[in-house]
Amino acid sequence: MVSGGRSAGARVACRTATELGAHAVLALSFPLHPPGKPEKSRAGELLGSGVPTLVVQGGNDPFGKPEEFPEGAYELVEVPYGDHGFAVPKRAAISQEEAVAVITDAVVKWAGSLG
């Protein structure tokens, strides 16, 4: 079983993975910190999942840009230009459809690697 969620649901999935007996966690738009408050890090929740974890994060997510994430036992995939809901600006170098493909391709590849 893979536990997962988006935003606050990703936090819950990380906190409850081992209790639920999950083999992995899919964390979409993990809220690493409140917008503008990086000192209030929630990295401990992510790092404490205890199971293989995939984080899919927008490159412009105000709750934590990919470069703000600490090193840890998880895989992180960036959705270029994406915000907290993975929306990309119309003038971005990729389309919204391409952003969705980044997400789905990453999840399919990661899930297939779990065995």
Biopython code that builds the backbone (N, CA, C, O; Angstrom):
import numpy as np
from Bio.PDB.StructureBuilder import StructureBuilder

atoms = [
    (1, "MET", "N", (0.838, -1.171, 0.000)),
    (1, "MET", "CA", (0.000, 0.000, 0.000)),
    (1, "MET", "C", (0.887, 1.240, 0.000)),
    (1, "MET", "O", (1.904, 1.294, 0.692)),
    (2, "VAL", "N", (0.487, 2.229, -0.784)),
    (2, "VAL", "CA", (1.144, 3.521, -0.814)),
    (2, "VAL", "C", (0.186, 4.536, -0.201)),
    (2, "VAL", "O", (-0.958, 4.671, -0.636)),
    (3, "SER", "N", (0.661, 5.236, 0.799)),
    (3, "SER", "CA", (-0.106, 6.312, 1.408)),
    (3, "SER", "C", (0.284, 7.604, 0.712)),
    (3, "SER", "O", (1.430, 7.761, 0.290)),
    (4, "GLY", "N", (-0.646, 8.520, 0.589)),
    (4, "GLY", "CA", (-0.288, 9.761, -0.079)),
    (4, "GLY", "C", (-1.285, 10.853, 0.160)),
    (4, "GLY", "O", (-2.374, 10.635, 0.691)),
    (5, "GLY", "N", (-0.885, 12.042, -0.246)),
    (5, "GLY", "CA", (-1.759, 13.194, -0.135)),
    (5, "GLY", "C", (-1.102, 14.406, -0.742)),
    (5, "GLY", "O", (0.068, 14.388, -1.124)),
    (6, "ARG", "N", (-1.900, 15.472, -0.821)),
    (6, "ARG", "CA", (-1.401, 16.735, -1.343)),
    (6, "ARG", "C", (-1.492, 17.780, -0.251)),
    (6, "ARG", "O", (-2.498, 17.869, 0.453)),
    (7, "SER", "N", (-0.453, 18.564, -0.112)),
    (7, "SER", "CA", (-0.358, 19.634, 0.869)),
    (7, "SER", "C", (-0.496, 19.058, 2.283)),
    (7, "SER", "O", (0.314, 18.220, 2.680)),
    (8, "ALA", "N", (-1.496, 19.486, 3.045)),
    (8, "ALA", "CA", (-1.642, 18.981, 4.417)),
    (8, "ALA", "C", (-1.812, 17.459, 4.421)),
    (8, "ALA", "O", (-1.372, 16.787, 5.354)),
    (9, "GLY", "N", (-2.443, 16.922, 3.389)),
    (9, "GLY", "CA", (-2.591, 15.472, 3.279)),
    (9, "GLY", "C", (-1.258, 14.765, 3.134)),
    (9, "GLY", "O", (-1.107, 13.630, 3.586)),
    (10, "ALA", "N", (-0.281, 15.426, 2.506)),
    (10, "ALA", "CA", (1.058, 14.855, 2.396)),
    (10, "ALA", "C", (1.725, 14.793, 3.760)),
    (10, "ALA", "O", (2.438, 13.838, 4.069)),
    (11, "ARG", "N", (1.492, 15.810, 4.572)),
    (11, "ARG", "CA", (2.034, 15.803, 5.946)),
    (11, "ARG", "C", (1.442, 14.640, 6.732)),
    (11, "ARG", "O", (2.165, 13.910, 7.410)),
    (12, "VAL", "N", (0.140, 14.472, 6.640)),
    (12, "VAL", "CA", (-0.529, 13.385, 7.355)),
    (12, "VAL", "C", (-0.012, 12.036, 6.864)),
    (12, "VAL", "O", (0.235, 11.140, 7.671)),
    (13, "ALA", "N", (0.152, 11.884, 5.564)),
    (13, "ALA", "CA", (0.649, 10.619, 5.012)),
    (13, "ALA", "C", (2.035, 10.297, 5.562)),
    (13, "ALA", "O", (2.322, 9.145, 5.888)),
    (14, "CYS", "N", (2.889, 11.301, 5.664)),
    (14, "CYS", "CA", (4.231, 11.079, 6.209)),
    (14, "CYS", "C", (4.177, 10.698, 7.691)),
    (14, "CYS", "O", (4.895, 9.802, 8.135)),
    (15, "ARG", "N", (3.331, 11.380, 8.442)),
    (15, "ARG", "CA", (3.240, 11.124, 9.887)),
    (15, "ARG", "C", (2.638, 9.767, 10.214)),
    (15, "ARG", "O", (2.948, 9.195, 11.259)),
    (16, "THR", "N", (1.789, 9.243, 9.351)),
    (16, "THR", "CA", (1.047, 8.024, 9.672)),
    (16, "THR", "C", (1.466, 6.798, 8.871)),
    (16, "THR", "O", (0.875, 5.731, 9.037)),
    (17, "ALA", "N", (2.458, 6.921, 8.015)),
    (17, "ALA", "CA", (2.818, 5.827, 7.097)),
    (17, "ALA", "C", (3.113, 4.517, 7.808)),
    (17, "ALA", "O", (2.536, 3.485, 7.463)),
    (18, "THR", "N", (3.990, 4.540, 8.782)),
    (18, "THR", "CA", (4.356, 3.276, 9.431)),
    (18, "THR", "C", (3.194, 2.720, 10.251)),
    (18, "THR", "O", (2.990, 1.506, 10.291)),
    (19, "GLU", "N", (2.439, 3.588, 10.898)),
    (19, "GLU", "CA", (1.276, 3.144, 11.679)),
    (19, "GLU", "C", (0.235, 2.466, 10.787)),
    (19, "GLU", "O", (-0.414, 1.505, 11.200)),
    (20, "LEU", "N", (0.084, 2.972, 9.562)),
    (20, "LEU", "CA", (-0.869, 2.395, 8.622)),
    (20, "LEU", "C", (-0.337, 1.140, 7.942)),
    (20, "LEU", "O", (-1.102, 0.400, 7.323)),
    (21, "GLY", "N", (0.943, 0.897, 8.050)),
    (21, "GLY", "CA", (1.553, -0.232, 7.359)),
    (21, "GLY", "C", (1.838, 0.049, 5.891)),
    (21, "GLY", "O", (1.976, -0.873, 5.087)),
    (22, "ALA", "N", (1.923, 1.330, 5.548)),
    (22, "ALA", "CA", (2.221, 1.705, 4.166)),
    (22, "ALA", "C", (3.652, 1.309, 3.817)),
    (22, "ALA", "O", (4.545, 1.341, 4.663)),
    (23, "HIS", "N", (3.848, 0.939, 2.567)),
    (23, "HIS", "CA", (5.189, 0.590, 2.084)),
    (23, "HIS", "C", (5.911, 1.806, 1.511)),
    (23, "HIS", "O", (7.125, 1.774, 1.310)),
    (24, "ALA", "N", (5.156, 2.887, 1.248)),
    (24, "ALA", "CA", (5.740, 4.086, 0.656)),
    (24, "ALA", "C", (4.763, 5.244, 0.829)),
    (24, "ALA", "O", (3.592, 5.052, 1.158)),
    (25, "VAL", "N", (5.284, 6.472, 0.595)),
    (25, "VAL", "CA", (4.463, 7.683, 0.673)),
    (25, "VAL", "C", (4.661, 8.507, -0.587)),
    (25, "VAL", "O", (5.786, 8.716, -1.042)),
    (26, "LEU", "N", (3.551, 8.969, -1.140)),
    (26, "LEU", "CA", (3.557, 9.921, -2.240)),
    (26, "LEU", "C", (3.114, 11.261, -1.674)),
    (26, "LEU", "O", (1.967, 11.413, -1.253)),
    (27, "ALA", "N", (4.028, 12.239, -1.662)),
    (27, "ALA", "CA", (3.763, 13.555, -1.089)),
    (27, "ALA", "C", (3.719, 14.596, -2.209)),
    (27, "ALA", "O", (4.755, 14.984, -2.749)),
    (28, "LEU", "N", (2.523, 15.036, -2.544)),
    (28, "LEU", "CA", (2.348, 16.047, -3.582)),
    (28, "LEU", "C", (2.267, 17.415, -2.917)),
    (28, "LEU", "O", (1.468, 17.614, -2.002)),
    (29, "SER", "N", (3.085, 18.354, -3.369)),
    (29, "SER", "CA", (3.111, 19.714, -2.816)),
    (29, "SER", "C", (3.265, 19.702, -1.297)),
    (29, "SER", "O", (2.451, 20.281, -0.577)),
    (30, "PHE", "N", (4.306, 19.044, -0.824)),
    (30, "PHE", "CA", (4.546, 18.980, 0.619)),
    (30, "PHE", "C", (4.770, 20.394, 1.151)),
    (30, "PHE", "O", (5.645, 21.101, 0.651)),
    (31, "PRO", "N", (3.994, 20.826, 2.160)),
    (31, "PRO", "CA", (4.172, 22.179, 2.704)),
    (31, "PRO", "C", (5.334, 22.225, 3.689)),
    (31, "PRO", "O", (5.146, 22.082, 4.897)),
    (32, "LEU", "N", (6.525, 22.425, 3.163)),
    (32, "LEU", "CA", (7.737, 22.404, 3.976)),
    (32, "LEU", "C", (7.703, 23.458, 5.073)),
    (32, "LEU", "O", (8.237, 23.244, 6.161)),
    (33, "HIS", "N", (7.081, 24.590, 4.792)),
    (33, "HIS", "CA", (6.945, 25.676, 5.768)),
    (33, "HIS", "C", (5.797, 26.565, 5.335)),
    (33, "HIS", "O", (5.401, 26.532, 4.170)),
    (34, "PRO", "N", (5.248, 27.369, 6.257)),
    (34, "PRO", "CA", (4.238, 28.354, 5.846)),
    (34, "PRO", "C", (4.883, 29.365, 4.892)),
    (34, "PRO", "O", (6.076, 29.644, 5.009)),
    (35, "PRO", "N", (4.113, 29.911, 3.956)),
    (35, "PRO", "CA", (4.685, 30.899, 3.026)),
    (35, "PRO", "C", (5.367, 32.048, 3.766)),
    (35, "PRO", "O", (4.792, 32.664, 4.664)),
    (36, "GLY", "N", (6.610, 32.318, 3.364)),
    (36, "GLY", "CA", (7.380, 33.413, 3.946)),
    (36, "GLY", "C", (7.959, 33.121, 5.319)),
    (36, "GLY", "O", (8.543, 34.010, 5.938)),
    (37, "LYS", "N", (7.811, 31.890, 5.812)),
    (37, "LYS", "CA", (8.316, 31.553, 7.145)),
    (37, "LYS", "C", (9.160, 30.269, 7.117)),
    (37, "LYS", "O", (8.790, 29.272, 7.737)),
    (38, "PRO", "N", (10.279, 30.292, 6.408)),
    (38, "PRO", "CA", (11.105, 29.083, 6.314)),
    (38, "PRO", "C", (11.651, 28.606, 7.654)),
    (38, "PRO", "O", (12.049, 27.449, 7.786)),
    (39, "GLU", "N", (11.674, 29.495, 8.655)),
    (39, "GLU", "CA", (12.158, 29.096, 9.977)),
    (39, "GLU", "C", (11.182, 28.133, 10.671)),
    (39, "GLU", "O", (11.550, 27.502, 11.662)),
    (40, "LYS", "N", (9.965, 28.011, 10.175)),
    (40, "LYS", "CA", (8.967, 27.103, 10.753)),
    (40, "LYS", "C", (8.901, 25.824, 9.915)),
    (40, "LYS", "O", (7.844, 25.441, 9.415)),
    (41, "SER", "N", (10.035, 25.189, 9.780)),
    (41, "SER", "CA", (10.171, 24.008, 8.930)),
    (41, "SER", "C", (9.383, 22.810, 9.452)),
    (41, "SER", "O", (9.290, 22.566, 10.656)),
    (42, "ARG", "N", (8.824, 22.079, 8.502)),
    (42, "ARG", "CA", (8.132, 20.828, 8.797)),
    (42, "ARG", "C", (8.915, 19.641, 8.229)),
    (42, "ARG", "O", (8.359, 18.568, 7.989)),
    (43, "ALA", "N", (10.197, 19.855, 8.024)),
    (43, "ALA", "CA", (11.050, 18.818, 7.434)),
    (43, "ALA", "C", (11.054, 17.544, 8.263)),
    (43, "ALA", "O", (11.176, 16.451, 7.711)),
    (44, "GLY", "N", (10.925, 17.667, 9.573)),
    (44, "GLY", "CA", (10.928, 16.484, 10.435)),
    (44, "GLY", "C", (9.839, 15.501, 10.082)),
    (44, "GLY", "O", (10.045, 14.289, 10.156)),
    (45, "GLU", "N", (8.681, 16.005, 9.698)),
    (45, "GLU", "CA", (7.584, 15.117, 9.298)),
    (45, "GLU", "C", (7.945, 14.342, 8.042)),
    (45, "GLU", "O", (7.713, 13.137, 7.952)),
    (46, "LEU", "N", (8.515, 15.048, 7.075)),
    (46, "LEU", "CA", (8.917, 14.407, 5.829)),
    (46, "LEU", "C", (10.024, 13.390, 6.072)),
    (46, "LEU", "O", (9.949, 12.254, 5.603)),
    (47, "LEU", "N", (11.041, 13.800, 6.799)),
    (47, "LEU", "CA", (12.196, 12.934, 7.043)),
    (47, "LEU", "C", (11.850, 11.752, 7.951)),
    (47, "LEU", "O", (12.569, 10.753, 7.973)),
    (48, "GLY", "N", (10.769, 11.862, 8.686)),
    (48, "GLY", "CA", (10.387, 10.804, 9.610)),
    (48, "GLY", "C", (9.379, 9.814, 9.078)),
    (48, "GLY", "O", (8.833, 9.028, 9.853)),
    (49, "SER", "N", (9.111, 9.820, 7.785)),
    (49, "SER", "CA", (8.089, 8.917, 7.246)),
    (49, "SER", "C", (8.439, 7.448, 7.469)),
    (49, "SER", "O", (7.546, 6.619, 7.648)),
    (50, "GLY", "N", (9.722, 7.120, 7.459)),
    (50, "GLY", "CA", (10.151, 5.750, 7.710)),
    (50, "GLY", "C", (10.004, 4.794, 6.540)),
    (50, "GLY", "O", (10.296, 3.605, 6.669)),
    (51, "VAL", "N", (9.554, 5.301, 5.402)),
    (51, "VAL", "CA", (9.362, 4.464, 4.212)),
    (51, "VAL", "C", (9.831, 5.244, 2.986)),
    (51, "VAL", "O", (10.001, 6.461, 3.067)),
    (52, "PRO", "N", (10.045, 4.569, 1.851)),
    (52, "PRO", "CA", (10.395, 5.308, 0.637)),
    (52, "PRO", "C", (9.340, 6.376, 0.351)),
    (52, "PRO", "O", (8.138, 6.116, 0.417)),
    (53, "THR", "N", (9.813, 7.576, 0.033)),
    (53, "THR", "CA", (8.907, 8.702, -0.166)),
    (53, "THR", "C", (9.269, 9.447, -1.436)),
    (53, "THR", "O", (10.440, 9.709, -1.709)),
    (54, "LEU", "N", (8.245, 9.783, -2.206)),
    (54, "LEU", "CA", (8.410, 10.638, -3.377)),
    (54, "LEU", "C", (7.722, 11.961, -3.085)),
    (54, "LEU", "O", (6.541, 11.998, -2.741)),
    (55, "VAL", "N", (8.475, 13.048, -3.225)),
    (55, "VAL", "CA", (7.928, 14.395, -3.106)),
    (55, "VAL", "C", (7.874, 14.985, -4.510)),
    (55, "VAL", "O", (8.888, 15.032, -5.206)),
    (56, "VAL", "N", (6.705, 15.430, -4.923)),
    (56, "VAL", "CA", (6.552, 16.144, -6.190)),
    (56, "VAL", "C", (6.213, 17.576, -5.816)),
    (56, "VAL", "O", (5.181, 17.841, -5.200)),
    (57, "GLN", "N", (7.100, 18.503, -6.197)),
    (57, "GLN", "CA", (7.010, 19.877, -5.707)),
    (57, "GLN", "C", (7.100, 20.867, -6.853)),
    (57, "GLN", "O", (7.925, 20.713, -7.753)),
    (58, "GLY", "N", (6.251, 21.882, -6.819)),
    (58, "GLY", "CA", (6.326, 22.954, -7.801)),
    (58, "GLY", "C", (7.576, 23.790, -7.617)),
    (58, "GLY", "O", (7.981, 24.069, -6.488)),
    (59, "GLY", "N", (8.185, 24.188, -8.708)),
    (59, "GLY", "CA", (9.404, 24.993, -8.648)),
    (59, "GLY", "C", (9.202, 26.358, -8.022)),
    (59, "GLY", "O", (10.161, 26.965, -7.543)),
    (60, "ASN", "N", (7.966, 26.856, -8.018)),
    (60, "ASN", "CA", (7.657, 28.161, -7.426)),
    (60, "ASN", "C", (6.659, 28.031, -6.279)),
    (60, "ASN", "O", (5.856, 28.936, -6.051)),
    (61, "ASP", "N", (6.704, 26.933, -5.568)),
    (61, "ASP", "CA", (5.762, 26.702, -4.470)),
    (61, "ASP", "C", (6.134, 27.578, -3.275)),
    (61, "ASP", "O", (7.231, 27.432, -2.735)),
    (62, "PRO", "N", (5.244, 28.493, -2.844)),
    (62, "PRO", "CA", (5.567, 29.357, -1.714)),
    (62, "PRO", "C", (5.660, 28.606, -0.380)),
    (62, "PRO", "O", (6.153, 29.152, 0.607)),
    (63, "PHE", "N", (5.188, 27.362, -0.351)),
    (63, "PHE", "CA", (5.281, 26.538, 0.858)),
    (63, "PHE", "C", (6.608, 25.770, 0.915)),
    (63, "PHE", "O", (6.834, 24.980, 1.832)),
    (64, "GLY", "N", (7.467, 26.004, -0.054)),
    (64, "GLY", "CA", (8.780, 25.364, -0.090)),
    (64, "GLY", "C", (9.194, 25.051, -1.509)),
    (64, "GLY", "O", (8.615, 24.184, -2.164)),
    (65, "LYS", "N", (10.193, 25.757, -1.973)),
    (65, "LYS", "CA", (10.741, 25.476, -3.303)),
    (65, "LYS", "C", (11.660, 24.263, -3.196)),
    (65, "LYS", "O", (12.219, 24.011, -2.128)),
    (66, "PRO", "N", (11.826, 23.515, -4.270)),
    (66, "PRO", "CA", (12.657, 22.305, -4.204)),
    (66, "PRO", "C", (14.041, 22.522, -3.594)),
    (66, "PRO", "O", (14.529, 21.663, -2.860)),
    (67, "GLU", "N", (14.677, 23.651, -3.886)),
    (67, "GLU", "CA", (16.029, 23.885, -3.358)),
    (67, "GLU", "C", (16.035, 24.128, -1.850)),
    (67, "GLU", "O", (17.099, 24.106, -1.231)),
    (68, "GLU", "N", (14.881, 24.356, -1.256)),
    (68, "GLU", "CA", (14.795, 24.558, 0.192)),
    (68, "GLU", "C", (14.720, 23.243, 0.972)),
    (68, "GLU", "O", (14.907, 23.234, 2.188)),
    (69, "PHE", "N", (14.450, 22.147, 0.287)),
    (69, "PHE", "CA", (14.292, 20.868, 0.971)),
    (69, "PHE", "C", (15.641, 20.338, 1.450)),
    (69, "PHE", "O", (16.637, 20.433, 0.733)),
    (70, "PRO", "N", (15.675, 19.785, 2.650)),
    (70, "PRO", "CA", (16.931, 19.239, 3.175)),
    (70, "PRO", "C", (17.273, 17.922, 2.494)),
    (70, "PRO", "O", (16.417, 17.266, 1.900)),
    (71, "GLU", "N", (18.532, 17.556, 2.595)),
    (71, "GLU", "CA", (18.938, 16.229, 2.121)),
    (71, "GLU", "C", (18.209, 15.195, 2.965)),
    (71, "GLU", "O", (17.984, 15.411, 4.156)),
    (72, "GLY", "N", (17.845, 14.094, 2.365)),
    (72, "GLY", "CA", (17.161, 13.079, 3.152)),
    (72, "GLY", "C", (16.866, 11.833, 2.345)),
    (72, "GLY", "O", (17.195, 11.732, 1.163)),
    (73, "ALA", "N", (16.245, 10.901, 3.012)),
    (73, "ALA", "CA", (15.935, 9.599, 2.407)),
    (73, "ALA", "C", (14.597, 9.676, 1.685)),
    (73, "ALA", "O", (13.644, 8.992, 2.057)),
    (74, "TYR", "N", (14.530, 10.498, 0.671)),
    (74, "TYR", "CA", (13.340, 10.617, -0.163)),
    (74, "TYR", "C", (13.786, 11.062, -1.540)),
    (74, "TYR", "O", (14.904, 11.544, -1.723)),
    (75, "GLU", "N", (12.905, 10.896, -2.495)),
    (75, "GLU", "CA", (13.176, 11.355, -3.852)),
    (75, "GLU", "C", (12.339, 12.601, -4.088)),
    (75, "GLU", "O", (11.178, 12.648, -3.682)),
    (76, "LEU", "N", (12.908, 13.614, -4.739)),
    (76, "LEU", "CA", (12.187, 14.843, -5.013)),
    (76, "LEU", "C", (12.178, 15.113, -6.507)),
    (76, "LEU", "O", (13.221, 15.085, -7.161)),
    (77, "VAL", "N", (10.998, 15.373, -7.037)),
    (77, "VAL", "CA", (10.842, 15.721, -8.447)),
    (77, "VAL", "C", (10.244, 17.117, -8.522)),
    (77, "VAL", "O", (9.229, 17.400, -7.885)),
    (78, "GLU", "N", (10.866, 17.979, -9.293)),
    (78, "GLU", "CA", (10.392, 19.354, -9.451)),
    (78, "GLU", "C", (9.498, 19.479, -10.674)),
    (78, "GLU", "O", (9.811, 18.964, -11.747)),
    (79, "VAL", "N", (8.383, 20.171, -10.493)),
    (79, "VAL", "CA", (7.526, 20.560, -11.612)),
    (79, "VAL", "C", (7.931, 21.997, -11.942)),
    (79, "VAL", "O", (7.562, 22.923, -11.220)),
    (80, "PRO", "N", (8.688, 22.193, -13.027)),
    (80, "PRO", "CA", (9.198, 23.529, -13.333)),
    (80, "PRO", "C", (8.076, 24.574, -13.392)),
    (80, "PRO", "O", (7.026, 24.351, -13.994)),
    (81, "TYR", "N", (8.327, 25.699, -12.759)),
    (81, "TYR", "CA", (7.420, 26.850, -12.746)),
    (81, "TYR", "C", (6.124, 26.618, -11.957)),
    (81, "TYR", "O", (5.325, 27.543, -11.815)),
    (82, "GLY", "N", (5.904, 25.418, -11.447)),
    (82, "GLY", "CA", (4.651, 25.097, -10.781)),
    (82, "GLY", "C", (4.501, 25.776, -9.436)),
    (82, "GLY", "O", (5.479, 25.982, -8.718)),
    (83, "ASP", "N", (3.257, 26.126, -9.096)),
    (83, "ASP", "CA", (2.968, 26.686, -7.784)),
    (83, "ASP", "C", (2.494, 25.559, -6.861)),
    (83, "ASP", "O", (2.727, 24.387, -7.155)),
    (84, "HIS", "N", (1.842, 25.893, -5.766)),
    (84, "HIS", "CA", (1.412, 24.883, -4.794)),
    (84, "HIS", "C", (0.359, 23.930, -5.363)),
    (84, "HIS", "O", (0.222, 22.799, -4.895)),
    (85, "GLY", "N", (-0.380, 24.388, -6.369)),
    (85, "GLY", "CA", (-1.363, 23.531, -7.038)),
    (85, "GLY", "C", (-0.862, 23.002, -8.373)),
    (85, "GLY", "O", (-1.637, 22.451, -9.154)),
    (86, "PHE", "N", (0.434, 23.166, -8.639)),
    (86, "PHE", "CA", (1.114, 22.747, -9.870)),
    (86, "PHE", "C", (0.693, 23.553, -11.099)),
    (86, "PHE", "O", (0.976, 23.152, -12.228)),
    (87, "ALA", "N", (0.027, 24.675, -10.890)),
    (87, "ALA", "CA", (-0.308, 25.543, -12.019)),
    (87, "ALA", "C", (0.957, 26.254, -12.478)),
    (87, "ALA", "O", (1.760, 26.712, -11.665)),
    (88, "VAL", "N", (1.120, 26.339, -13.788)),
    (88, "VAL", "CA", (2.270, 27.055, -14.345)),
    (88, "VAL", "C", (1.760, 28.313, -15.050)),
    (88, "VAL", "O", (0.679, 28.298, -15.639)),
    (89, "PRO", "N", (2.534, 29.399, -14.993)),
    (89, "PRO", "CA", (2.114, 30.626, -15.678)),
    (89, "PRO", "C", (2.004, 30.409, -17.182)),
    (89, "PRO", "O", (2.715, 29.581, -17.751)),
    (90, "LYS", "N", (1.118, 31.149, -17.816)),
    (90, "LYS", "CA", (0.934, 31.013, -19.270)),
    (90, "LYS", "C", (2.212, 31.302, -20.046)),
    (90, "LYS", "O", (2.411, 30.768, -21.138)),
    (91, "ARG", "N", (3.073, 32.138, -19.492)),
    (91, "ARG", "CA", (4.329, 32.491, -20.177)),
    (91, "ARG", "C", (5.491, 31.568, -19.817)),
    (91, "ARG", "O", (6.624, 31.818, -20.227)),
    (92, "ALA", "N", (5.227, 30.517, -19.067)),
    (92, "ALA", "CA", (6.291, 29.591, -18.659)),
    (92, "ALA", "C", (6.836, 28.841, -19.876)),
    (92, "ALA", "O", (6.190, 28.763, -20.921)),
    (93, "ALA", "N", (8.021, 28.301, -19.715)),
    (93, "ALA", "CA", (8.668, 27.548, -20.796)),
    (93, "ALA", "C", (8.016, 26.188, -21.024)),
    (93, "ALA", "O", (8.334, 25.507, -21.999)),
    (94, "ILE", "N", (7.109, 25.786, -20.140)),
    (94, "ILE", "CA", (6.365, 24.542, -20.347)),
    (94, "ILE", "C", (4.873, 24.842, -20.234)),
    (94, "ILE", "O", (4.469, 25.807, -19.584)),
    (95, "SER", "N", (4.064, 24.007, -20.873)),
    (95, "SER", "CA", (2.612, 24.170, -20.804)),
    (95, "SER", "C", (2.073, 23.454, -19.569)),
    (95, "SER", "O", (2.782, 22.687, -18.916)),
    (96, "GLN", "N", (0.811, 23.720, -19.265)),
    (96, "GLN", "CA", (0.178, 23.024, -18.143)),
    (96, "GLN", "C", (0.121, 21.524, -18.404)),
    (96, "GLN", "O", (0.290, 20.727, -17.482)),
    (97, "GLU", "N", (-0.113, 21.141, -19.634)),
    (97, "GLU", "CA", (-0.148, 19.723, -19.993)),
    (97, "GLU", "C", (1.219, 19.064, -19.771)),
    (97, "GLU", "O", (1.298, 17.926, -19.308)),
    (98, "GLU", "N", (2.282, 19.784, -20.102)),
    (98, "GLU", "CA", (3.625, 19.253, -19.867)),
    (98, "GLU", "C", (3.915, 19.135, -18.372)),
    (98, "GLU", "O", (4.584, 18.196, -17.940)),
    (99, "ALA", "N", (3.418, 20.072, -17.593)),
    (99, "ALA", "CA", (3.598, 20.004, -16.138)),
    (99, "ALA", "C", (2.894, 18.769, -15.578)),
    (99, "ALA", "O", (3.447, 18.067, -14.732)),
    (100, "VAL", "N", (1.689, 18.509, -16.045)),
    (100, "VAL", "CA", (0.952, 17.316, -15.599)),
    (100, "VAL", "C", (1.713, 16.056, -16.008)),
    (100, "VAL", "O", (1.752, 15.087, -15.250)),
    (101, "ALA", "N", (2.307, 16.060, -17.179)),
    (101, "ALA", "CA", (3.093, 14.910, -17.624)),
    (101, "ALA", "C", (4.314, 14.680, -16.742)),
    (101, "ALA", "O", (4.678, 13.533, -16.484)),
    (102, "VAL", "N", (4.948, 15.749, -16.279)),
    (102, "VAL", "CA", (6.086, 15.613, -15.349)),
    (102, "VAL", "C", (5.620, 14.865, -14.101)),
    (102, "VAL", "O", (6.298, 13.955, -13.623)),
    (103, "ILE", "N", (4.463, 15.255, -13.583)),
    (103, "ILE", "CA", (3.925, 14.634, -12.375)),
    (103, "ILE", "C", (3.609, 13.167, -12.616)),
    (103, "ILE", "O", (4.085, 12.296, -11.888)),
    (104, "THR", "N", (2.815, 12.897, -13.627)),
    (104, "THR", "CA", (2.378, 11.513, -13.857)),
    (104, "THR", "C", (3.545, 10.603, -14.225)),
    (104, "THR", "O", (3.606, 9.464, -13.763)),
    (105, "ASP", "N", (4.460, 11.082, -15.041)),
    (105, "ASP", "CA", (5.620, 10.261, -15.406)),
    (105, "ASP", "C", (6.468, 9.933, -14.184)),
    (105, "ASP", "O", (6.928, 8.802, -14.030)),
    (106, "ALA", "N", (6.674, 10.919, -13.317)),
    (106, "ALA", "CA", (7.478, 10.690, -12.113)),
    (106, "ALA", "C", (6.810, 9.684, -11.189)),
    (106, "ALA", "O", (7.474, 8.801, -10.646)),
    (107, "VAL", "N", (5.506, 9.812, -11.009)),
    (107, "VAL", "CA", (4.787, 8.902, -10.112)),
    (107, "VAL", "C", (4.784, 7.490, -10.666)),
    (107, "VAL", "O", (5.000, 6.536, -9.918)),
    (108, "VAL", "N", (4.545, 7.336, -11.955)),
    (108, "VAL", "CA", (4.537, 6.005, -12.561)),
    (108, "VAL", "C", (5.917, 5.348, -12.448)),
    (108, "VAL", "O", (6.027, 4.176, -12.087)),
    (109, "LYS", "N", (6.954, 6.106, -12.758)),
    (109, "LYS", "CA", (8.325, 5.560, -12.661)),
    (109, "LYS", "C", (8.656, 5.161, -11.222)),
    (109, "LYS", "O", (9.177, 4.071, -10.986)),
    (110, "TRP", "N", (8.356, 6.035, -10.262)),
    (110, "TRP", "CA", (8.644, 5.761, -8.861)),
    (110, "TRP", "C", (7.845, 4.577, -8.353)),
    (110, "TRP", "O", (8.396, 3.699, -7.689)),
    (111, "ALA", "N", (6.560, 4.538, -8.651)),
    (111, "ALA", "CA", (5.720, 3.426, -8.185)),
    (111, "ALA", "C", (6.205, 2.106, -8.770)),
    (111, "ALA", "O", (6.185, 1.083, -8.086)),
    (112, "GLY", "N", (6.634, 2.116, -10.010)),
    (112, "GLY", "CA", (7.171, 0.913, -10.635)),
    (112, "GLY", "C", (8.455, 0.439, -10.023)),
    (112, "GLY", "O", (8.787, -0.743, -10.113)),
    (113, "SER", "N", (9.193, 1.346, -9.393)),
    (113, "SER", "CA", (10.471, 0.981, -8.779)),
    (113, "SER", "C", (10.305, 0.368, -7.382)),
    (113, "SER", "O", (11.261, -0.155, -6.811)),
    (114, "LEU", "N", (9.099, 0.437, -6.847)),
    (114, "LEU", "CA", (8.882, -0.029, -5.473)),
    (114, "LEU", "C", (8.879, -1.540, -5.362)),
    (114, "LEU", "O", (9.092, -2.081, -4.277)),
    (115, "GLY", "N", (8.641, -2.227, -6.464)),
    (115, "GLY", "CA", (8.676, -3.686, -6.454)),
    (115, "GLY", "C", (7.454, -4.265, -5.936)),
    (115, "GLY", "O", (7.332, -5.487, -5.864)),
]
sb = StructureBuilder()
sb.init_structure("model")
sb.init_model(0)
sb.init_chain("A")
sb.init_seg("    ")
for serial, (resi, resn, name, xyz) in enumerate(atoms, 1):
    if name == "N":
        sb.init_residue(resn, " ", resi, " ")
    sb.init_atom(name, np.array(xyz, "f"), 0.0, 1.0, " ", f" {name:<3s}", serial, name[0])
structure = sb.get_structure()
